[in-house]
Amino acid sequence: MATTPLYQFQVQVKPRYLADQSAPVQEQYFFAYTITIR
């Protein structure tokens, strides 16, 4: 038996590289993420 979904939502993710906190020579890379749920 199929059912109709009761809720619909969207998820959007925007990554951002944090160059001032990263140290590529030491293989350390930092990112921040903004997640939007609608």
C-alpha positions in Angstrom: 0.0 0.0 0.0 1.5 3.3 -1.1 1.1 6.4 1.0 1.5 10.1 0.2 4.3 11.9 2.0 2.9 14.3 4.7 5.8 16.7 4.6 8.2 18.1 2.0 11.4 19.8 2.8 14.6 20.8 1.1 18.2 20.8 2.5 20.8 23.1 1.1 24.5 22.9 2.1 27.1 25.6 1.4 30.7 24.7 2.3 33.2 27.4 2.9 37.0 26.9 3.1 38.6 28.6 6.1 42.0 29.6 4.7 43.1 31.5 7.8 42.6 28.4 10.0 44.0 25.9 7.6 47.6 24.8 7.3 48.1 23.0 3.9 51.8 22.3 4.7 50.7 20.3 7.7 47.8 18.8 5.7 45.2 20.5 7.9 42.2 21.9 6.1 39.3 23.5 7.8 35.8 24.1 6.4 32.6 25.7 7.7 29.2 24.6 6.5 25.9 26.5 6.4 23.0 24.2 6.3 19.5 25.4 5.4 16.4 23.3 5.9 13.2 24.5 4.4 
